[in-house]
């Protein structure tokens, strides 16, 4: 399986890449923002795009729409996430 990871946090991208590659999944590209994700998907034609919802330039809601109109990737090929911070107990 060919995957592109899109997240604006390099540590998260590196960790996710490591987890996927250990399981034999081919990470063909990484993007730091939604604009790069659209470009990577168009050039690399992955089967799956893993995308953060909260990213600079183009967010994780607009980027999948742009990818689907410019490539053969279908909406069910996307997984988007958002991490919420919880307040620490006092």
Backbone as CSV, one residue per row, in Angstrom:
resi,resn,N_x,N_y,N_z,CA_x,CA_y,CA_z,C_x,C_y,C_z
1,UNK,0.834,-1.171,0.000,0.000,0.000,0.000,0.885,1.243,0.000
2,UNK,0.550,2.214,-0.827,1.294,3.472,-0.938,0.551,4.562,-0.173
3,UNK,1.270,5.222,0.763,0.643,6.185,1.672,1.393,7.516,1.638
4,UNK,0.631,8.608,1.719,1.195,9.939,1.950,0.712,10.398,3.325
5,UNK,1.637,10.932,4.134,1.323,11.459,5.458,1.367,12.981,5.380
6,UNK,0.314,13.644,5.871,0.265,15.106,5.881,0.010,15.588,7.307
7,UNK,1.011,16.235,7.889,0.893,16.785,9.239,1.951,17.871,9.388
8,UNK,1.612,18.951,10.085,2.563,20.049,10.225,3.555,19.842,11.369
9,UNK,3.502,18.724,12.064,4.449,18.435,13.141,5.420,17.334,12.700
10,UNK,6.694,17.670,12.504,7.667,16.691,12.007,7.822,15.464,12.910
11,UNK,7.753,15.654,14.210,7.895,14.528,15.131,6.758,13.523,14.940
12,UNK,5.548,14.025,14.746,4.408,13.142,14.511,4.564,12.401,13.181
13,UNK,4.952,13.141,12.129,5.162,12.488,10.821,6.206,11.389,10.919
14,UNK,7.322,11.672,11.588,8.385,10.669,11.728,7.901,9.436,12.480
15,UNK,7.175,9.657,13.570,6.669,8.534,14.353,5.682,7.688,13.577
16,UNK,4.763,8.340,12.867,3.779,7.609,12.079,4.447,6.849,10.936
17,UNK,5.423,7.489,10.286,6.172,6.813,9.217,6.825,5.538,9.757
18,UNK,7.474,5.646,10.916,8.126,4.485,11.520,7.148,3.357,11.812
19,UNK,5.994,3.702,12.379,4.987,2.680,12.679,4.487,1.983,11.414
20,UNK,4.272,2.754,10.375,3.761,2.179,9.126,4.813,1.325,8.427
21,UNK,6.043,1.831,8.348,7.092,1.101,7.634,7.450,-0.212,8.315
22,UNK,7.406,-0.248,9.645,7.673,-1.497,10.375,6.654,-2.563,9.977
23,UNK,5.460,-2.130,9.601,4.403,-3.055,9.207,4.364,-3.307,7.697
24,UNK,5.393,-2.845,7.002,5.500,-3.112,5.572,4.709,-2.180,4.675
25,UNK,4.248,-1.059,5.220,3.490,-0.091,4.423,4.466,0.922,3.833
26,UNK,4.322,1.191,2.553,5.231,2.060,1.811,4.790,3.524,1.925
27,UNK,5.491,4.304,2.731,5.205,5.736,2.844,5.966,6.426,1.716
28,UNK,5.223,6.885,0.715,5.853,7.439,-0.485,6.051,8.950,-0.412
29,UNK,5.410,9.608,0.572,5.579,11.050,0.680,5.101,11.597,2.003
30,UNK,5.609,12.782,2.339,5.204,13.503,3.536,4.943,14.954,3.154
31,UNK,3.933,15.537,3.765,3.589,16.935,3.497,3.488,17.689,4.815
32,UNK,3.949,18.953,4.803,3.921,19.793,6.004,2.667,20.644,6.096
33,UNK,1.900,20.704,5.017,0.669,21.495,5.006,-0.251,20.951,3.922
34,UNK,-1.462,21.483,3.859,-2.434,20.981,2.899,-2.045,21.204,1.448
35,UNK,-1.388,22.334,1.175,-0.955,22.609,-0.199,0.029,21.549,-0.668
36,UNK,0.999,21.204,0.200,1.953,20.151,-0.147,1.258,18.801,-0.282
37,UNK,0.251,18.547,0.550,-0.482,17.274,0.469,-1.165,17.122,-0.886
38,UNK,-1.768,18.189,-1.367,-2.416,18.149,-2.688,-1.377,17.861,-3.768
39,UNK,-0.239,18.542,-3.695,0.830,18.334,-4.675,1.372,16.901,-4.611
40,UNK,1.636,16.405,-3.393,2.168,15.043,-3.228,1.187,14.004,-3.780
41,UNK,-0.091,14.179,-3.473,-1.092,13.217,-3.954,-1.159,13.216,-5.476
42,UNK,-1.085,14.383,-6.064,-1.140,14.473,-7.529,0.088,13.816,-8.169
43,UNK,1.275,14.079,-7.620,2.503,13.540,-8.201,2.726,12.062,-7.900
44,UNK,2.429,11.645,-6.664,2.804,10.300,-6.222,1.688,9.264,-6.357
45,UNK,0.441,9.709,-6.521,-0.705,8.820,-6.691,-0.775,7.717,-5.621
46,UNK,-0.816,8.092,-4.332,-0.904,7.085,-3.278,-2.289,6.445,-3.247
47,UNK,-2.382,5.323,-2.576,-3.680,4.681,-2.367,-4.406,5.276,-1.164
48,UNK,-3.634,5.807,-0.203,-4.197,6.364,1.028,-3.451,7.649,1.383
49,UNK,-4.206,8.640,1.880,-3.618,9.864,2.409,-4.048,9.976,3.871
50,UNK,-3.074,10.044,4.778,-3.343,10.246,6.202,-3.084,11.721,6.487
51,UNK,-4.121,12.445,6.928,-4.024,13.893,6.971,-4.526,14.478,8.288
52,UNK,-3.746,15.397,8.853,-4.158,16.180,10.010,-5.224,17.181,9.572
53,UNK,-6.198,17.438,10.420,-7.227,18.423,10.074,-6.737,19.856,10.231
54,UNK,-5.878,20.084,11.196,-5.423,21.432,11.526,-4.032,21.673,10.953
55,UNK,-3.963,22.230,9.752,-2.669,22.494,9.116,-2.664,23.883,8.508
56,UNK,-1.470,24.459,8.332,-1.381,25.784,7.703,-1.633,25.726,6.194
57,UNK,-1.868,26.887,5.636,-2.079,27.122,4.194,-3.398,26.557,3.701
58,UNK,-3.529,25.252,3.636,-4.795,24.608,3.263,-5.069,23.570,4.342
59,UNK,-6.237,23.635,4.989,-6.485,22.733,6.113,-6.878,21.331,5.652
60,UNK,-7.028,20.447,6.618,-7.323,19.048,6.342,-8.742,18.781,5.892
61,UNK,-9.572,19.818,5.797,-10.907,19.661,5.226,-10.923,20.078,3.758
62,UNK,-10.222,21.149,3.435,-10.186,21.637,2.054,-9.251,20.798,1.177
63,UNK,-8.143,20.333,1.737,-7.165,19.576,0.943,-7.754,18.292,0.338
64,UNK,-8.508,17.476,1.089,-9.081,16.277,0.462,-10.013,16.599,-0.702
65,UNK,-10.776,17.689,-0.571,-11.651,18.080,-1.689,-10.822,18.410,-2.926
66,UNK,-9.733,19.145,-2.726,-8.865,19.503,-3.850,-8.208,18.262,-4.447
67,UNK,-7.787,17.343,-3.590,-7.141,16.112,-4.078,-8.133,15.292,-4.902
68,UNK,-9.363,15.171,-4.422,-10.357,14.359,-5.130,-10.738,14.948,-6.481
69,UNK,-10.656,16.263,-6.618,-10.991,16.869,-7.912,-9.813,16.844,-8.880
70,UNK,-8.586,16.639,-8.367,-7.398,16.689,-9.231,-6.729,15.338,-9.435
71,UNK,-7.155,14.320,-8.722,-6.529,13.001,-8.848,-7.605,11.928,-8.879
72,UNK,-7.178,10.700,-8.992,-8.102,9.567,-8.996,-8.458,9.092,-7.599
73,UNK,-7.834,9.668,-6.552,-8.079,9.225,-5.182,-9.511,9.556,-4.781
74,UNK,-10.187,8.611,-4.176,-11.567,8.777,-3.743,-11.623,9.161,-2.268
75,UNK,-12.735,9.764,-1.820,-12.833,10.217,-0.429,-12.624,9.123,0.616
76,UNK,-12.944,7.890,0.329,-12.761,6.832,1.322,-11.295,6.437,1.471
77,UNK,-10.397,7.072,0.742,-8.966,6.804,0.855,-8.288,7.734,1.859
78,UNK,-9.073,8.558,2.562,-8.522,9.537,3.486,-8.811,9.154,4.926
79,UNK,-7.846,9.420,5.783,-8.070,9.379,7.222,-7.564,10.709,7.754
80,UNK,-8.437,11.435,8.426,-8.059,12.729,8.994,-8.153,12.647,10.504
81,UNK,-7.339,13.425,11.172,-7.365,13.415,12.633,-7.149,14.815,13.173
82,UNK,-7.529,14.955,14.400,-7.250,16.181,15.147,-6.997,15.761,16.582
83,UNK,-5.962,16.304,17.155,-5.616,15.989,18.539,-6.029,17.161,19.410
84,UNK,-6.827,16.881,20.416,-7.229,17.906,21.368,-6.372,17.778,22.607
85,UNK,-5.997,18.902,23.154,-5.233,18.904,24.404,-6.209,18.971,25.566
86,UNK,-5.991,18.117,26.538,-6.819,18.147,27.749,-6.111,18.997,28.794
87,UNK,-6.905,19.682,29.571,-6.341,20.456,30.676,-5.808,19.491,31.720
88,UNK,-4.673,19.826,32.277,-4.098,18.991,33.333,-4.909,19.120,34.600
89,UNK,-5.108,18.009,35.316,-5.804,18.111,36.601,-4.955,18.910,37.589
90,UNK,-5.589,19.670,38.421,-4.849,20.495,39.385,-4.773,19.830,40.721
